[in-house]
Amino acid sequence: MSYADCVARISQLDTLVRGSSQDWSTGAGSLWGVGGLVGSAATSATSDTTTQAIDGNSPFSDVLMGLTGSNVYVTSAGIAAHPAVSTSNMAFSSPLSGGRLTQAFGPTSETLEPSAKVNGVTYAHYHNGIDLAARLGTAVHAAADGTVIFAGRQSSGAVVVKIRHDDGHVTMYGHLNPSLPVKVGERVTAGEKIGEVGMTGNTTGPHLHFSLFTSGGTAIDPSPWLKVGHLPNPATLLGPSASDPSVMTQESGSAALARFDAVSSRIPYASQIRSAAIAAGIDPLLLTGLVKAESSFHVNSVSSCGAEGLTQLMPKTAVAMGVANPFDALQNLTGGAKYLAKQLKRFGRVDLALAAYNAGAGAVSRLGAVPDSKKYYVSKILKTWSSYQEPSL
């Protein structure tokens, strides 16, 4: 990285810090939320009791947010180092062997369930997961590989485990026995025991409450995905337009991932790039181009001005993006992807977003165009993206 790039990267950090003005404080959790940090951006949305995502401009935009009554609860946790994951759809299996479905996902007459507004429709009672009945003490297993982001008792009395999976989805396991074999930050694999069926919290009998959330925090029905045996692909991903790569488009997630999977054998850290991109909602081949330009895929790369890792994050930027270890491939990629997604949403163009990633959003906003000093950087990334569009024969 050149001296000019170092100056630009410092500008990037200054823009990030100035733009992060949320007033964050600590809140308690419940079965319908996740104990942890709560911010003004979230509390302004308490009239809508649908599980949803925090403002993408927040430095904690990776967190899962849920609503209970008129309170909003969120949590943030670093991602532990872990082995590579498959580039295909993540395997997804039942967390409870032999469990009997006693309550499905969606609107319900069960008065214990909270109200919710979903797709503009308000329901008096809405079940944001499925209930699986089983004997007390029956083992509960992780439905897919991931990292524990919550493990303990919430304000409702329910003992809960939450796992963030490698593609950004989050699963929640409720009403567990208080004796938990896992803790926050631990890496778990699909099928690993994470608890036992209990009767903690508001429950009419021994069962597991099992919920599935997107990376943005939206609750979705886990049943069809358990049936097909894998987690869903995102509906859309942000990335370059085929006709003009400088223009941003929302493309089918399945199509973008199929193109990536077709060339993934040629890409270092392919599985981690795929996971980080899905979690941030961006095209993994765009992230691939950025990584190649920033570090040439050297995971331990450090620039002369202190930018670190595959996506060359400045230390304070890394912290703001939730990266605890910038030299862990997935952590660094997740932070870089999140920061790139932030710029894509801000500028609405791929070329401006890439320039802002390297030079700072403030500099690009003031100019209203890609600075001359960053034109080669942007074109290099887009050229890499284009080169991966057709698999090598």
N, C-alpha and C positions, 0 to 999 in steps of 0.2 A: 504494500500500500504506500503510495507516494505521500509527500508532505501535504500536497493539496487535498488529497483524500482524507488525511488526518484532520485537517481543518474542517472539511465538510462533515466528517463523522462527529466532531465535537458540536458542530451546528445542529446536527441531527439530534444529539442528546439534549441540547438546550431547548429545541422545539418540543421534544417529548416531555421534558420536565415542566415547561411552561404550560403545556396543554393538559397536564394531569392535575386538575384542581378539585377533584371530588373530595368530599369530607367523609373519610372512611372511619367507622367505629365498629365495635364488637357487638354482636347480637347473639341471642340464644336460638337453638334449633327446635324443630318439631318433626314429626314423622313426615310432614308434607313439605318441609324445607330442609336446608342443610345448615347445621350450626357453623358460624364463622363470621366473616366480615359483612357489613351492610353499609351501603352508600346512598348518598342523596339521589343519584341517578336511578337507583332501584326503588327507593321509597316513594318517588313521585308516581310510580305505576301501581300503587296498591289498590286502586279501584278495580283492577282486572285481576281476578284470582286464578288465571291460567299460568302454569309454569312456563317461563319464557326466558329469553337471553338478556343479559345486561348489555347496555350500550357498548357497541364495538369499540368506541373511543376510550373506554376505561382500560387502565393498565391491568385490570383484573377481569378482562373480557373472556378469559378461559373458564371462569367459574360456572358452576351450576347454580341456578337460582330457582327457588320455589316460593310459593306464597301460602300463607296459612292465616285465615281470617283477614286482618288488615295489616299484617306484618310481612316483610320480605326478608328472607334469610339466604345468605350465599356462603360459599366456602372457597378457599383457594389453597392448592397444594402443589408442591413441586413434583416433577415426574422423576421417579427413580431410574437409575441406569438399568438397562435390561437387554437381553439378547435380541437379535433381529426377529422381526415378525414376518409372517407370510405376506406376499404382495397380493394374494387373492383375498376375496372377502373373508373376514374373520369368522372362524368357527364359533357357533353360539349354541349352547346346549342347556337343557333344563337344570336349574339349580337344586331341584329336589326330586330325587328318584322315587317314583311311585306316588308323588303328590296328586291329590284329587282337586280339580278346579272347582272352587266354591263361589267365586265371584269374578266376573269378567271385567275387562277394561271398559270405561265409558260411563254414560249416565246411569244412575241407579236410584232405587227407592230406599236404599239403606241410609238412614238418617245420620249415622256416624260419619259418613263421608262429607267433605266440605263442598261448598258451592264452587262453581267455576264458569268462566266465560271462555268458550272455545269456538273459534271461527265466527265470532260475532253473536253466538247464541249463549245465553246464560242458563245454566242448569242449577237447580236447587241442590243437587248432590251428584258428585262426579268422582268416579274411582280412577285414579291415575296409574293403576297397575293391575295385576291379577293376584288373586289369593289362591294358594295351594295348601290344602289341609293335609296334615300328617300327624303322627304321634309325637308327643313331647320328646325332645332329645334326638329326633331324626336329623341326620347330618345335612347341612346346607352347603352347597358347593358354588364356587365362582363359575359364572356362566361363560366367561371368556377370559383370556389373558388380560392382565392390567395391573394397576397400582391402587392400593387402598387409599382413599382420600378422606374417609370418615369412618370411625369405629367407636361406638359408645352409645350412651343413653341420651335421648333428646328430651326436651321439656315436657313432651306428652307422656314420658315414661317409657316409650318404645326404645328398645336397643336395636341399633341400625348399623349396617355396614354399607358403604358406598365404594364402588370401584370404577375408576376411570380407565377405559379400555384403550388399546393402542391406536384406534382410529378416531378417538374423541368421544365415543358414546360412553354413557355412565349408567351403571345398573345399581339399584338400591334393594336391599334385603332387610325387611322389617319384622318386628315382634320377636327378635331372637332371644335366646337364653343369654343372661348377662355375662357368662364366661366365654369371652371371645378369644380364639386362637390367633387373631391377626391384629395389627395395629397400623395406624396411619403411616404411609410411606413404604410399606412392605410391598414387594412384588409378588403377585399370585398368578398361578396358571389355571387354565380351564380345568374344572373338575377338582380343584384343590378345596379342602374343607375350610370354610371361613366362619362357621358357626353352627348352631343347632336350633331347631324349631323350639320357640318358647311361647310365652303368653304375656310379654311385656307391652305396656301401653294400652290403648283402647282396643280390645279385641273380644270377640264372643266365643273364642275357642282356640285351640292350638293350630296355628297355620303360619305360612310364610307369605308376607306381602312382598311382591316382586315387581319392580318398576324398571322401565327402560327410558332413558332420556337421550336426545340428540346432543351433539357437542354444544349447541346453543342453549340447551336447557329445556327443550320442549318434550313433554311426556308423550310417548307413542306406545301403541299396543305391542307388547313383546310376543304375543301368541303366534302370529303368522311367521315371525322370524325364527322362533323356536321350531316351528314346523319344517321350515326349509333348511334350518341348521346353520345359518350364518347371519351376522349383523347386516343391516341395510346399507347400501351405498347412499351417499348424499344425493338429493334430487338434482341440485345444480352446484357448479363450482365456478368461481370467478377466474377469468383468464383472458388471454389474447384472442381476438377474432381471427378466423382463418383468412379472411379477405384483407385485413389490415391489422397486424399484430400489435400496433400501438393503441388500437381501440379495444376497450374492455367489453367483454360479453359474459352473460351467464349461460354456461353450457350444461348439457346433461351430465350429471356426475358419472353415470355409467359409461358414457362415451369417452369422457376425459380419462377415466381410470383404465378403460380398455386400451387406449393408446399408450398410456404409461406402462401398463403391464406387458404390452407387446415388445417394449424396448428396455424393460427394467434390468435385463441381464447385462446391459452395457453401462449401467449407472451405479457408481459406488454409493453405498448407504441407501439403496433403493427402497427397502422396506420402511426405514425410518423417514425418508423423504415423503413417501406415500402417506404414512400415518400423520405426520405433521401437517401436510397439505390438507388432508381431509378434515382434521380438527380445526384448521383455520378457514376452511371453505374456499380454497384456491386450487388452481390447476397444478398438480405435482410436477409437470414438466416445466412450468414457469419457475417454480422453486428450484428445480434442478439447474436451470440456466443461471439463476442468481448465485447458487452455491458454487458453480464452476467459476463464475466471474470473481466472486469474493475470495475464495480460498483454494480453488482448484481441487476441492474435495479432501483437503488436509485437515483432519479433525482437530489437531493440536496447533493449528496455525495461529500466530500472534503477530499483529502488525506493529510497525514502529510507534504508533500512537496508542497501542493497547487494545485494539479490537481483537476479539477472540473467537476461535472455533470456526465451524463450517460456514456460518452466515456472518461472521465477523461482527459480533455484537460488542459494543462498548460495555464495560462492566456495569455501569448504572442502568443502561438500557436493558441489559440482560436481567437485572434484578426486577426492573419494572415490568418485564414480560414474564416473570415467574420462573426464571431460569436460575437454579441453584448451582449447577455445575456446567459452565459453558463449554467444557471439553467432553461432556457426554453428548454423543451424536444426536439422540432424540430430543434431549432437553434443548440444545442449541437450535436445532432445526425447528422445533415447536415455537421457540421464542422468535426466531427470524421470520417464520411463516406468519405468525400473529402480527408482527410489526408490518410486514408487507401487505397483509390483508387490510390493516388499518389505513395504509396509504391508498390502496385501491379504492376503498370506500370513500375516502376523503376527496380524491381527485377525479375518480370516475374514468380515468384513462390509464392504460398500462405504462406508457412511456413516462408520464408525469409521476406515477407511483414509484417506478424504479429509480427515477432521478431523486425523488424525495427520500427513498430508502438510503441512498448513498450521500446525498448532499444536505439533507434536512428539509422537512416540509416547509419551513419558513422561507427558505431561499427560493424554492420552486413556486410557492404562492406569490411571493413578491414579483417574480419575473413573469409568471404565468406561462412558462414554457420550460423545456429542458435546457438547462445551462449548457453553453458550448462545451465546457470542460467535462460534461457528463454524457455527451452524445455518443461517444464511442462505447462507454460503459453500457448504456441502454441498448445500443445496437448489438453489442456482443451477446447480451442475455437473450434478446429476441432472436438472434441468429441461431443460438443454441436451441432455443425452443422450437424453431422451425425445422432444424436438422433432425429432431426426434419425431416429427410428425409421420414419417414413413419408416417402418421397420427395415433394417438392412437385410438384403437377400443373401 
